[in-house]
């Protein structure tokens, strides 16, 4: 169940961050509820994953890294933001780091 909570936390954080970008720095007020709710519920789900026994280093590492990588890809598709080869390499390195943290936890 901890993995289910973590996946929900990640999805909500990505959604909230995307809504934050769509809000144009909170100038488009219609997006504010999605931003606030997404972040709050994401943290609640992350706390549930920890309560279920997932190690904080693993949970937070996966949550943060996946959020960074997915948000960069979504920003490219939705907002035409750059996604350079260097950024792609960074995403690969982040994924490798998270994998090492996960493997080291066992």
SVG drawing of the C-alpha trace seen along z (x, -y; Angstrom):
<svg xmlns="http://www.w3.org/2000/svg" viewBox="-11 -38 35 44">
<polyline fill="none" stroke="black" stroke-width="0.4" points="0.0,0.0 2.9,-2.3 3.8,-2.3 0.2,-3.2 0.4,-6.2 3.7,-7.2 2.4,-7.0 -0.6,-9.2 1.8,-11.6 3.9,-11.9 0.9,-12.3 -0.6,-15.0 2.7,-16.9 3.2,-16.8 -0.3,-18.0 0.1,-20.8 3.4,-22.0 1.9,-21.9 -1.1,-23.9 1.3,-26.4 2.9,-26.9 -0.5,-27.3 -1.5,-29.8 1.2,-32.2 2.7,-32.8 -0.7,-32.7 -2.0,-35.5 -4.7,-33.3 -6.6,-32.8 -8.7,-29.9 -5.7,-27.6 -5.0,-28.4 -7.3,-25.7 -5.6,-23.1 -2.2,-24.2 -3.0,-24.3 -5.1,-21.1 -2.5,-19.2 0.4,-20.0 -1.5,-19.5 -2.9,-16.1 0.5,-15.1 2.1,-15.7 -0.6,-13.8 -0.1,-10.8 3.6,-11.0 3.1,-10.9 0.8,-7.8 3.6,-6.1 6.0,-6.8 3.4,-5.6 3.1,-2.3 6.8,-1.7 8.5,-3.1 11.9,-4.6 12.0,-8.4 15.2,-8.4 13.6,-6.1 10.1,-7.8 11.4,-11.3 14.1,-10.4 11.6,-8.8 9.0,-11.4 11.3,-14.4 13.2,-12.8 10.1,-11.5 8.5,-14.9 11.5,-16.7 11.8,-14.4 8.0,-14.2 7.5,-17.9 10.3,-18.7 8.8,-16.4 5.3,-17.7 6.5,-21.3 8.1,-20.6 4.8,-19.1 2.3,-21.5 4.3,-24.8 6.9,-24.4 9.7,-24.8 13.2,-23.6 14.2,-20.0 17.8,-19.9 20.2,-16.9 21.9,-18.2 18.6,-18.2 17.9,-14.7 21.3,-13.6 20.3,-15.2 17.1,-13.2 19.0,-10.0 21.5,-10.8 18.6,-11.5 17.0,-8.2 20.3,-6.4 20.7,-8.1 17.3,-7.2 17.9,-3.6 21.1,-3.5 19.3,-4.8 16.5,-2.2 19.0,0.6 21.1,-0.6 18.0,-0.5 17.8,3.3"/>
</svg>
